[in-house]
Amino acid sequence: MEKIKTAIIGLGRIASLLEEDTRREKPCTHAGAVAANSDCVLVAGCDTSEERRSLFAERWGVTVYADAAEMIRAQSPQILVIATHPDSHYHYCRLAADFGIPLVICEKPLADTISAARNIAALEHRGTRIMTNHERRYSADYVRAREILTAGTLGAILSVRAVLYMGKNKRLLDVFWHDGTHLADAAMFLTSATLKHRKRLGEKLNAASGTAWLEGELRRKEDAPVPFVMEIGAGRDHLVFELEFSCAEGRLRIGNGVFEVWESGESPYAEKFRSLKKTAETFEGPTGYFANMLADAVMCAREPGRKPQSSAANGLAVIEYLHSVKAWR
């Protein structure tokens, strides 16, 4: 079977440069994932920056271009990765559809506006399927957490708390837009629900210090809404990305370096009470988040009717949530 030709537009951190980070699980970039996948071949890269083109060509040994249309005409990729800034995503997704490329992997957030995100999702009617790279949908630890929550062994999910700290001096809005995107999508993935915003407490999101709390709810048609709160904080000298699910008979915590399952049992501290006890279940080893994402892309490219695990519709749902948070106004 012939290898699937893959090309990348935007040759920055997530496309290639993060592969040099010695502490990250590999592959951790689009180019790294293609290189590690026996069903794919990286044929080209495109960027307006001469420096990035030079670095990419040297690192991966492929032809590079300054113009995306020229690259697509010359290489005819079957998978096109768009790893540019969100305000250009619709332009390149439309270009891919114009050229009839079967599958696009678009970096998150899907777009910078609701209208652009909707236009991207609508492109699928022209025959180009679009994946949104919400990588935790492909991460083995999050997949396992979803299995646990879905099985109901911890009882019904009664509330969800998310925490996001990304250093000292970033505006809360920038943290929310860049990494809250992943956090919001992970909450929806793990609960099979749609996230809706209700109100903000604390700092406005245009602040570069302090803490904001975004209250909302996760909605599923067949169930009552589940209360949700996301805490976004600045001024911390560390990174925190976590979700905690409080259930009727237990608790689950998952995040960067965190995987904990707690179950209810007879309390050793007080009679006629029950307490939570941490179970032996944990998660160790590689998550396969980038490798699994590309494997899904390969299957979608080869099976026209296949729906990706992380679709344009999923990306649009996150954009709708982000834009419903009007706290910075």
N, C-alpha and C positions, 0 to 999 in steps of 0.2 A: 504494500500500500504506500502511495506517495506521501511524503511528509507535507504538512500544511504550512504554507508560506505565511510568515508573520512579520509585520512591520510595526514600528513604533513612531508616533509623533509626540515630540516633547521628550528631551533626553536628559532630564534632571534627576532628582533624588530617587523618586519612586520608579523611574524608568530604568536606572542603572547605577547611580552613584552610591546608593545605600548598600550595594553588594560589597563595598569595601569595609563596612562596619563589622569588625571581628566578633562582636557580641550578639549580633542578630542571627536568628535561625535562618538558614539558607534553604532554598532561594528566598530572597526578600525583595526582589524587584521584578519587573516584567521581563527584562532581558535575561535575568538569571533564571526565571521560570521557564522561558522558552529554551534556553540552553540546556536545561536539565530534563526536558521533555523529549522523549525519543520520537514522538509523533509530529514534532514541529521543527521548523528551521527558521532561524532569524535571518531575514534577507536584507533588511535596510532599516535606517533610522532617519528621522527628520527633526531639525530644530533650526530656529532663526539665529541661534548663537553659534558662531564659528568655533569658539572654544569648546562648547559642549559637543559639537559634531566631531571635532578632532579627538576628544577623550573617548567618545563612544566608538568611533572607528578603530581606535587603537585597542580598546578593551575587548571588543567583540569581533573585530575583523570583518566588518560588513561595509557596504557602500552607504554613504550618508548624503542627505539632500537638505537644501535650504527651503525648498518648496514642496509642500505635501502632494499637490496634484501631480507634479513631475514624478515624485517617488511612486505614487500609485500607478501611473501610466507605465512606468518602466518595470515595476516589480510585480504588479497584479497580486497583491497579498490576499489571502483568504480570511485571515484574522488581522484586524487593524486595532492597535492599542492607542488610545488617546490619553496622554499623560501631561496635558497642558493645563493652564489656568482655567478655572470654571467658566469664565466669560467667553472662552473660545470653543467650548465643548460642542455647542450646537453647530457652529460653522463646520467643524471637522466631521461631526456625525452626519451632517447633511451631505458633505463631500463624499463620505463613504457610501451613502445611499445613492448618490448620483452615479458613482462608479460601479454600483451593484456588488459591493463587498458583502459577503454572507454574514459576517459576524464582527461586531465592534465590542471591544472591552474599553469602557469609559471610566476614568478615574472618578472618585467621589470628590466633592459633591457633584451630582449629575449635571447641574448647571448653576448659574448665579441668580436666576430669577425663575419664578413659577412658569411664566410663559415659555421661556426657553426649555425648561424641563419637560413641559407638556409637548412642545414641538419635537423634542428628541424622542419621546415615547411614541409619538405619532408616526415617526419615520419607519417603525416596524411594519406598517401597512404597505410599505414599498418593498418589503422583502429582506431588509437588513435587520437582523436581530441585534439587540443592544444589551450587554451586561453592564451592571454597575459594580465597580470593584469595592463592595462592602466586604472586606476580606474575612471578617469573623463568621460569616455564613459558611465559610469553607474550612474554618479552623476546628480541628478535632475536639478540642476541649469545649468549645461552644456547641458543637453538634451533640456531644455527650450531655451537656447541661440541658439542652432542649429535650433530649430523650427522657431525662429524669423528671423534668417539669411536666412533660406531656403524659408520662406514665401515671402521674398522680400519687406516687408513693409518699410524697410530702404533703398531700392534701391540696386543697384549692389555693391558688395564688391570691393573697389578700392585699398585698401592696408591693411596690417596687421602688427601690431607692438607687439612684445613680450618683456617682461622685467623679468629678473631673477636675484635676489640677494639672497644669502643664507648665509650671515654672513661676517665676516671680513677677515679671514685668509685662506679660502679654495682656492686651485688652481682653476682657471676658468675652466680648463678642467674637473676637478672632479665635479664641479657644473653642467657643461654642460652635462656630461655623466649621472649623477645620477638624476638630476631634469629636465634638458633640454629634457630628454627622454619624460617625461610627457608633457612638454610644446609643443614639436614638434608634439606629437601624438594628443594633444588637438586641435592644429591648423588644422591638417588634418581631424580630426573628425568633427569639426565645419564647415568646408568648403567643405567636400567630395572631397578633392584634395590631390595631392601628393606633398610633400615638397622637393624642390631641392635647393642645395647650389650653390652660385655663387662666393662670395668673402668675405674676412674678413677685417675689419678696426679696428684700435686701438691695444690693447695689444694682444700678442700671447696667446694661451690658456694654455700654461704651466706656465704663470705668476700667482703669488699669490696676486697681487694687480692690481688696475686699472680697465679698462673697455674695453670690446671687443664688436664689432658689427658684426653680421653675416648676410650678405645680401643674399637673395635668392628669390624664387618665389614659389607660390602655383599653381600647374598646374592641370587643368581639360580639358578633351578632347574637350568639346563643347565650352569652353570659352577661352578668352585671359588670359595669366598668371597674377596672382595677386602678386604685389611686397610684399615681406616679409622681416622684419628685426628683429633679436633677439639681445637684449642687455643683456650681462652677466657682472655683476659687483662684485668686491670684495671691502673690506674696509668699507662696510656699517654695522652698528650694528643692522640691521633689515632684515627681510625676505620679499621679494616681488616676487609674482608669478602672472603675469597678461598677458592678451591678449586684445588688442584693435583693433576693426574692424572699419575702416573708410569707410563709405558707401556713395553713391551718395546723399542720403537724410537723413542721420543720422549717429549715431555712437553707438557701443556696446562695453562695457568694462566688462570683467569677470576675476575673479581670486580669490585668497584666501581672503575671506571676502568682495569681490567686485562683484556687479551685477548692472550695470547701462545701461539704454537705453535712448538715446538722439534722438530727432526728429527735423527736419528742420522746421522753421516757420518764419513769418515776423519778421524782426529784430526790437527790441525796442530801438536800439542804433543808427541806421542810416537808412535814407530813401533809398528805392530801393535795400536793402540788406536783406539777410536771415541769421538767426543765429540758433544755436542749443539750444534746451531747453530740460532739463532733464524730462523724463516722470515719471509717478507715479509707473511704473512697477519696482518691486524689487523682491528679493528672500529672504525669511526667512524660518527657520525651517530646519529639517534634510534633508540632500541630499540623504541618503540611499546608498552611493557609494559602501560600502563593501557588504551590504545586497543585493543590486540589482545585483552585480557581481555574488554572489553565487547563487542567484535565476536563473540567466541565465545559470550558470553551471549545476544546477539541471535539467533544461529543456533540455539542450543539452545531459546530461547523459541519460535522459529518451526518447529522440527523436533522433534517430541516424542520421537523415538527417538535423537536425537543425544547422544553422551556428551561432556561437557566435558573440555577439556584438563587442568583442575585440578578434580578431583571431590571429593565428600565422602569417598570411599574413600582418596584421596590425603591428605586432611586427617587422617583417622583414623590412617593409617600414621605420620604425624609425631607425633601425640599418643601413640601407643603407644611410639615411641622416646623421647620426652621423659620419659614416666613410667617407663621402664625404667632411667633413670639415677637411681639411689638415693643418689647421692654426698652429698646434703645431710642425710641421716639420720645 
